[in-house]
Amino acid sequence: MCSNCGGCFSGLVGKDGQAKFSPDPSAGLNATQVASMQEAMSIKRPHEGAFLPSPTSAWASPAPAGGAVGAIDLDFEIVMSELENLDAAKDTLAGQLDTDGMGRMAGSQPRALRQCSRFEAEQILALPNSLPKPLAADERENLIRSQRPTSTQQMLAKVPRQLLHASTEDSQHLRRTLARGATIVFVGAGLPGKRFTFERAAALGMKVVVIEHPDSWSSSLVGEGVIAKFLSVDMSQSSEDVFEAALAHIRGLGSDSLTGAADGIATFVELSV
């Protein structure tokens, strides 16, 4: 989808597709850059934390949304297991907040049986024009440069751009090597069908932290060695209270040496954007 204004990313790439801004991994840093791919591959992550992903169960598989499967060979046992987990999650507030899930499925909960959540109501009713105005380009740049560099930024500052951006197998291996050990926060876990996302992050060596309502299925991923931490936030509160609680959790990362400080924050749950 696109719009006459250039779409959601027009502020970054412009209507003509030409990049207006690009991330500056050396912002606020005076690091000496390495001279070769071999040196880049040997860069160590500072303050990484002790957690190492070590899944104890078989990998999940995205369950098909429906329709004919045809000749594709599926692991029926895994798909059935995920469907059972979906059924168990339908009565949880965490599952309710995933708008890709039970609310859009035939036979989902009647509205009267839904749990009350101020956060959900406020996010659904909030209109795009109610959002605060974006910062100007120079304001964004000043804000970025005023922040303490993450471990990933410190590493990237040592790598020449041509080594990072090349479309080669070596550069792809370098990018994955630099990502290994990063602490990534996911705000919202969605329904169990999204489990494979966390497993993929674990396979890449990332330390995943999930922030979600206490009744979420994803809390079990800690014991399974897939994620480093599950940090609960009462998602029935107001949006402001949810934000402040999540922010406090994020700011506290790295204090126990299990993970590092947050290198990135992501979500695939619409209401958490």
C-alpha positions in Angstrom: 0.0 0.0 0.0 1.1 3.5 -0.6 -0.3 7.0 -0.4 0.0 10.3 -2.3 2.1 11.7 0.6 4.7 9.1 0.0 3.7 6.6 2.7 4.8 6.2 6.3 8.5 6.1 5.5 8.6 9.2 3.3 10.2 11.1 6.1 13.2 8.8 5.9 13.5 8.0 2.2 11.5 10.8 0.5 8.8 10.5 -2.1 11.4 9.9 -4.9 12.8 6.9 -3.0 16.2 8.7 -2.4 17.4 8.3 1.2 17.1 11.6 3.2 18.5 10.1 6.4 20.4 7.0 7.3 21.5 5.6 10.6 24.8 6.9 11.9 26.4 4.1 14.0 29.2 6.4 15.1 26.9 9.0 16.5 28.5 10.4 19.7 31.5 8.0 19.4 35.1 8.4 18.5 36.0 4.8 17.7 38.9 3.7 15.6 37.6 1.7 12.7 39.0 -1.7 11.8 40.8 -2.2 8.5 39.7 -5.6 7.3 36.8 -8.1 7.4 38.9 -10.4 9.6 39.3 -7.6 12.2 35.6 -6.8 12.0 34.6 -10.4 12.7 36.7 -10.4 15.9 35.0 -7.3 17.5 33.7 -8.3 21.0 30.3 -7.1 22.4 30.8 -5.1 25.6 28.5 -5.8 28.6 26.8 -8.7 26.9 25.3 -10.5 29.8 25.5 -14.2 30.8 22.3 -15.6 29.2 22.8 -17.9 26.2 19.7 -19.1 24.3 19.5 -22.9 24.7 16.0 -24.1 23.6 15.0 -27.4 25.2 12.1 -28.3 22.8 11.6 -28.8 19.1 11.3 -25.6 17.0 7.8 -24.4 16.3 6.4 -23.9 12.8 4.0 -21.1 11.6 0.6 -22.7 11.4 -1.2 -22.1 8.0 -4.0 -19.5 8.1 -6.3 -21.7 6.1 -7.0 -22.8 2.6 -5.7 -25.7 0.6 -2.3 -27.1 1.6 -1.7 -29.0 -1.6 1.3 -31.2 -1.8 3.3 -29.3 0.9 4.7 -31.7 3.6 3.7 -30.4 7.0 4.6 -31.6 10.5 1.0 -32.3 11.6 1.9 -32.9 15.2 3.5 -29.4 15.5 0.6 -27.7 13.8 -1.9 -29.4 16.1 0.1 -28.5 19.2 0.1 -24.8 18.1 -3.7 -24.9 17.6 -4.1 -26.3 21.1 -2.0 -23.5 22.4 -4.1 -21.0 20.5 -7.3 -22.4 22.1 -5.7 -22.1 25.6 -4.7 -18.5 25.0 -8.0 -17.3 23.8 -9.2 -16.4 27.3 -6.1 -14.5 28.4 -5.8 -10.7 28.2 -2.4 -11.1 26.5 -4.1 -13.1 23.7 -7.0 -10.7 23.5 -4.6 -7.8 22.8 -3.3 -9.5 19.6 -5.6 -8.1 16.9 -4.2 -10.6 14.4 -5.6 -13.4 16.4 -8.7 -14.5 18.2 -10.8 -11.4 17.7 -10.7 -11.9 13.9 -11.3 -15.7 14.0 -14.7 -17.4 13.6 -16.0 -18.4 17.0 -13.9 -16.0 19.0 -15.1 -14.7 22.3 -18.3 -12.7 22.5 -17.6 -9.1 23.3 -19.3 -9.5 26.7 -16.7 -12.1 27.7 -13.7 -10.0 26.9 -11.6 -8.8 29.7 -11.6 -5.1 30.4 -8.4 -3.2 29.5 -8.1 0.6 29.4 -4.9 0.1 27.4 -6.8 -1.8 24.7 -9.7 0.7 24.6 -7.4 3.7 24.4 -5.2 2.3 21.7 -8.2 1.3 19.6 -9.9 4.7 19.9 -6.7 6.7 19.4 -6.6 8.3 15.9 -3.5 9.0 13.9 -4.2 12.7 14.1 -4.1 12.5 17.9 -0.4 11.6 17.9 2.1 14.2 18.8 3.9 16.0 16.0 7.1 14.4 14.9 10.4 16.0 15.8 12.2 18.0 13.2 15.3 16.4 11.6 17.8 18.4 13.6 15.9 17.7 16.8 15.9 14.0 16.1 19.6 14.1 15.3 20.4 16.0 18.6 18.3 13.5 20.6 20.1 10.5 19.1 23.5 12.0 19.8 22.6 12.8 23.4 21.7 9.2 24.2 24.3 6.8 25.7 25.5 4.5 22.9 24.2 0.9 23.0 26.6 -2.0 22.9 25.6 -2.6 19.3 26.3 1.1 18.3 29.7 0.8 19.9 30.5 -2.2 17.8 29.1 -0.7 14.6 31.2 2.5 15.1 34.3 0.3 14.6 33.2 -1.1 11.2 33.6 0.7 7.9 30.2 1.2 6.1 31.4 -0.6 3.0 31.9 -3.8 5.0 28.5 -3.6 6.6 26.5 -2.7 3.5 28.0 -5.0 0.9 25.7 -7.6 -0.6 28.1 -10.5 -0.1 28.1 -13.7 1.9 30.9 -12.4 4.1 29.1 -9.2 4.9 25.9 -11.1 5.7 27.9 -13.3 8.1 29.4 -10.1 9.6 26.0 -8.6 10.2 24.8 -11.7 12.0 27.9 -12.0 14.0 27.5 -8.4 15.2 23.9 -9.1 16.1 24.7 -12.1 18.2 24.4 -11.4 21.9 22.3 -8.3 21.4 19.5 -7.7 23.9 16.2 -7.1 22.1 13.0 -6.2 23.8 9.7 -7.3 22.4 6.7 -5.4 23.7 3.8 -7.9 23.5 4.2 -11.5 22.5 0.8 -12.0 20.7 -0.6 -15.5 20.4 1.4 -18.7 20.5 1.5 -18.8 16.7 4.2 -16.2 16.9 6.5 -18.4 18.9 8.7 -19.1 15.9 9.7 -15.4 15.9 11.3 -15.7 19.3 12.9 -19.1 18.3 14.4 -17.4 15.3 15.9 -14.7 17.4 17.3 -17.3 19.8 18.8 -19.2 16.8 20.6 -15.9 15.9 22.0 -15.7 19.4 19.9 -12.8 20.6 19.0 -12.3 24.2 15.2 -11.7 24.0 13.2 -9.9 26.7 9.4 -10.0 26.5 7.2 -7.4 28.1 3.7 -8.7 28.4 0.6 -9.2 30.6 1.2 -11.8 33.4 -1.1 -14.4 31.8 0.8 -14.6 28.6 1.8 -18.0 27.2 5.3 -16.5 26.5 6.3 -16.6 30.2 7.1 -20.3 29.7 9.8 -19.5 27.1 12.2 -18.5 29.9 12.2 -22.0 31.4 12.6 -23.4 27.9 15.7 -21.4 27.3 14.3 -19.5 24.3 14.1 -16.0 25.9 16.2 -14.4 28.6 13.5 -12.7 30.6 9.7 -12.3 30.8 8.8 -8.9 32.4 5.1 -8.6 33.3 3.1 -5.4 33.0 -0.6 -5.1 33.9 -2.1 -4.4 30.4 -5.5 -3.6 31.9 -4.1 -0.3 33.1 -4.1 3.0 31.1 -1.7 3.4 28.2 0.4 5.9 30.2 0.7 3.5 33.1 1.6 0.6 30.7 4.2 2.9 29.1 5.8 3.9 32.4 6.0 0.3 33.7 7.5 -0.9 30.4 10.0 2.0 30.4 11.1 1.1 34.0 11.7 -2.5 33.0 13.7 -1.5 30.0 15.8 1.0 32.0 16.6 -1.8 34.5 18.0 -4.2 31.9 21.7 -5.1 32.4 21.6 -4.5 36.1 21.7 -8.2 37.0 24.3 -9.2 34.3 21.9 -11.7 32.7 21.4 -9.5 29.7 22.9 -6.3 28.5 21.1 -2.9 28.3 18.5 -2.8 25.5 20.1 -2.7 22.0 16.7 -2.5 20.3 12.9 -2.5 21.0 10.4 -4.2 18.6 6.8 -5.3 18.5 4.5 -7.2 16.1 1.4 -6.5 18.2 -0.5 -3.7 16.6 -1.8 -2.2 19.9 1.7 -2.0 21.3 3.0 0.3 18.5 
